[in-house]
Amino acid sequence: MAEAARNDAKILESARAVFVADPDAPIAAVAKHAGVGIGALYRRYAGKEELLRALCADGLRRYIEVAESALGEEQDPWEAFAAFMHREVDADASSLTQRLAGTFTPTPELYAAAARAGELNVAIFSRAQAAGAIRPDASVNDLGPILELLASLKIGDAARAKALRHRYLDIVLDGLRAGGSEPSVQPPTDEELQARWRPR
C-alpha cells in the first residue's frame, strides 16, 4: 500500500513535469520520466485523460489547502491576502490551469473542487477589500490570471524562476493595494475564465 502511494505520487509529479512542459506529450513520456513501466501506469490510470484529471484534482487540492489555511488565520486582512498569494505561487497549481485548460473534459468532482476554490478566493479577497486594503476597482477574477502569468515565468533554473515569481508578485501586490491608478481594462468575467476549460 505504501509503495503504491509512493508510485502514485511519483507518477503525478512526473505528469506535472511532462504535461506542463508539453500538454501534447504522450502518456508513455510520463512513465519514462517516473521510471515506471507503462503497464504500471495503465494499471493506475486508464489513459491520458484520466491522468490529467487526477493531476488537476491534485493541483486543486493543494490550492484549496492553502486557501483554507489563509482564511483560518487571524491577522491583518492585507497580510493574510499577500501571504495567501505567495503560498499559491509556491503551490504552483496555476501552471496546470495555464497549460492544461481545455485539453481534457473535467468531471463534476473537478468542477465542484474548482467552485470551492472560487468560494475561498472570494472570501479571502473580499475580506481584504472590505478592510480597504485592496483597491475598489480590483476583482477576485484578477487573481487567477495574475497567478497564471507568474507561473509562466521560466528564467534560470527552478529555484531562480521561483524567486523571480515572488519578486513579480510583490510588484503586482503593490498594484492591487488601494490608492493606485485605475486600469483601463475590466477584469475577466466568470464566463471568460470558465470557457477555457471547455474542450477545444
C-alpha positions as CSV (number, residue, x, y, z in Angstrom):
1,M,0.0,0.0,0.0
2,A,2.8,2.5,0.9
3,E,4.7,1.6,-2.2
4,A,1.6,2.1,-4.3
5,A,1.1,5.5,-2.8
6,R,4.8,6.4,-3.4
7,N,4.4,5.3,-7.1
8,D,1.2,7.3,-7.5
9,A,2.9,10.4,-6.1
10,K,5.9,9.8,-8.4
11,I,3.6,9.4,-11.4
12,L,1.7,12.6,-10.6
13,E,4.9,14.6,-10.1
14,S,6.2,13.3,-13.4
15,A,2.9,14.0,-15.1
16,R,3.1,17.6,-13.9
17,A,6.6,18.0,-15.2
18,V,5.8,16.4,-18.6
19,F,2.5,17.9,-19.3
20,V,3.3,21.4,-18.1
21,A,6.3,21.3,-20.5
22,D,4.2,19.8,-23.3
23,P,0.5,19.2,-22.9
24,D,0.5,17.1,-26.1
25,A,3.1,14.7,-24.8
26,P,2.1,11.0,-24.8
27,I,1.4,9.1,-21.6
28,A,4.5,7.0,-22.3
29,A,6.6,10.1,-21.6
30,V,5.2,10.2,-18.1
31,A,6.1,6.6,-17.4
32,K,9.6,7.1,-18.7
33,H,10.0,10.3,-16.5
34,A,8.7,8.4,-13.5
35,G,10.9,5.4,-14.1
36,V,7.9,3.0,-14.1
37,G,6.7,0.6,-16.7
38,I,3.8,1.7,-19.0
39,G,1.8,-1.2,-17.6
40,A,2.1,0.0,-14.1
41,L,0.9,3.4,-15.2
42,Y,-2.1,2.0,-17.0
43,R,-3.0,-0.2,-14.0
44,R,-3.5,3.1,-12.1
45,Y,-4.9,5.3,-14.9
46,A,-6.9,4.1,-17.9
47,G,-5.4,6.7,-20.2
48,K,-4.1,10.3,-20.5
49,E,-7.4,11.9,-19.9
50,E,-7.8,10.2,-16.6
51,L,-4.3,11.1,-15.6
52,L,-4.8,14.7,-16.5
53,R,-8.0,14.7,-14.3
54,A,-6.0,13.3,-11.4
55,L,-3.2,15.8,-11.9
56,C,-5.6,18.7,-11.9
57,A,-7.5,17.3,-8.9
58,D,-4.2,17.2,-7.0
59,G,-3.5,20.8,-8.0
60,L,-6.9,21.9,-6.8
61,R,-6.4,20.1,-3.5
62,R,-3.2,22.0,-3.0
63,Y,-4.8,25.3,-3.9
64,I,-7.7,24.7,-1.5
65,E,-5.5,23.7,1.4
66,V,-3.5,26.9,1.1
67,A,-6.7,29.0,0.8
68,E,-8.4,27.3,3.8
69,S,-5.3,27.9,5.8
70,A,-5.1,31.6,4.9
71,L,-8.8,32.1,5.6
72,G,-8.4,30.5,9.1
73,E,-5.5,32.8,10.1
74,E,-6.4,35.7,12.3
75,Q,-4.2,38.5,11.1
76,D,-4.3,41.8,9.2
77,P,-6.5,41.2,6.1
78,W,-3.9,42.6,3.7
79,E,-1.1,40.5,5.2
80,A,-3.3,37.4,5.1
81,F,-4.1,38.1,1.4
82,A,-0.5,38.7,0.4
83,A,0.7,35.6,2.3
84,F,-2.0,33.6,0.5
85,M,-0.9,34.8,-2.9
86,H,2.8,33.9,-2.1
87,R,1.8,30.5,-0.9
88,E,-0.2,29.9,-4.0
89,V,2.8,30.8,-6.1
90,D,4.7,28.1,-4.2
91,A,1.9,25.6,-4.7
92,D,2.0,26.3,-8.4
93,A,-1.4,24.9,-9.2
94,S,-1.7,27.8,-11.8
95,S,0.8,26.1,-14.1
96,L,-1.8,23.4,-14.6
97,T,-4.5,25.9,-15.4
98,Q,-2.3,27.8,-17.8
99,R,-1.1,24.7,-19.7
100,L,-3.9,22.2,-19.4
101,A,-7.2,24.2,-19.5
102,G,-9.2,22.9,-22.4
103,T,-7.1,19.8,-23.1
104,F,-9.5,17.3,-21.3
105,T,-13.1,17.1,-20.1
106,P,-13.4,17.9,-16.4
107,T,-15.5,15.7,-14.1
108,P,-18.3,17.0,-11.8
109,E,-15.9,16.4,-8.9
110,L,-13.3,18.7,-10.5
111,Y,-15.9,21.4,-11.1
112,A,-17.0,21.1,-7.5
113,A,-13.4,21.5,-6.3
114,A,-13.0,24.5,-8.6
115,A,-16.1,26.0,-7.2
116,R,-14.8,25.5,-3.6
117,A,-11.5,27.2,-4.6
118,G,-13.5,30.1,-6.1
119,E,-15.5,30.5,-2.9
120,L,-12.3,30.6,-0.8
121,N,-10.8,33.2,-3.3
122,V,-13.9,35.4,-2.8
123,A,-13.8,35.1,1.0
124,I,-10.0,36.0,1.2
125,F,-10.2,38.7,-1.4
126,S,-13.4,40.3,-0.1
127,R,-12.1,40.4,3.4
128,A,-9.1,42.4,2.4
129,Q,-11.1,44.6,0.0
130,A,-13.7,45.3,2.7
131,A,-11.0,46.4,5.0
132,G,-9.9,49.0,2.5
133,A,-6.6,47.2,1.7
134,I,-7.4,46.3,-1.9
135,R,-8.3,48.9,-4.5
136,P,-12.1,49.0,-5.1
137,D,-11.9,48.5,-8.8
138,A,-9.9,45.2,-8.4
139,S,-11.8,42.0,-8.8
140,V,-11.4,38.5,-7.4
141,N,-11.3,37.4,-11.0
142,D,-8.0,39.1,-11.4
143,L,-6.3,36.6,-9.1
144,G,-6.3,33.6,-11.5
145,P,-4.8,35.4,-14.4
146,I,-2.2,37.0,-12.1
147,L,-1.1,33.6,-10.8
148,E,-1.1,32.1,-14.3
149,L,1.1,35.0,-15.6
150,L,3.6,34.4,-12.7
151,A,3.5,30.6,-13.3
152,S,4.5,31.2,-17.0
153,L,7.8,32.9,-15.8
154,K,10.7,30.5,-16.5
155,I,14.0,32.2,-16.2
156,G,17.1,30.3,-15.0
157,D,16.8,27.1,-13.0
158,A,13.7,26.1,-11.0
159,A,14.9,27.9,-7.8
160,R,15.7,31.2,-9.8
161,A,12.3,31.0,-11.5
162,K,10.5,30.6,-8.2
163,A,12.4,33.5,-6.6
164,L,11.5,35.7,-9.6
165,R,7.9,34.8,-9.4
166,H,7.8,36.0,-5.9
167,R,9.6,39.2,-6.9
168,Y,7.0,40.0,-9.6
169,L,4.2,39.0,-7.2
170,D,5.4,41.7,-4.8
171,I,5.3,44.2,-7.6
172,V,1.8,43.1,-8.6
173,L,0.6,43.2,-5.0
174,D,1.7,46.8,-4.8
175,G,-0.6,47.5,-7.8
176,L,-3.5,45.8,-6.1
177,R,-3.3,47.9,-3.0
178,A,-5.7,50.7,-2.5
179,G,-4.6,54.1,-3.9
180,G,-3.3,53.1,-7.3
181,S,-4.5,54.3,-10.7
182,E,-7.4,52.6,-12.2
183,P,-6.7,50.1,-15.0
184,S,-8.2,50.9,-18.4
185,V,-9.5,47.3,-19.0
186,Q,-12.1,45.4,-17.0
187,P,-11.1,42.1,-15.3
188,P,-12.1,38.8,-16.9
189,T,-15.7,37.7,-16.4
190,D,-16.7,34.3,-14.8
191,E,-17.7,33.2,-18.3
192,E,-14.3,34.0,-19.8
193,L,-12.5,32.1,-17.1
194,Q,-14.8,29.1,-17.2
195,A,-14.8,28.9,-21.0
196,R,-11.1,27.9,-21.0
197,W,-12.0,24.5,-19.6
198,R,-14.3,23.6,-22.4
199,P,-12.5,21.1,-24.7
200,R,-11.1,22.8,-27.7
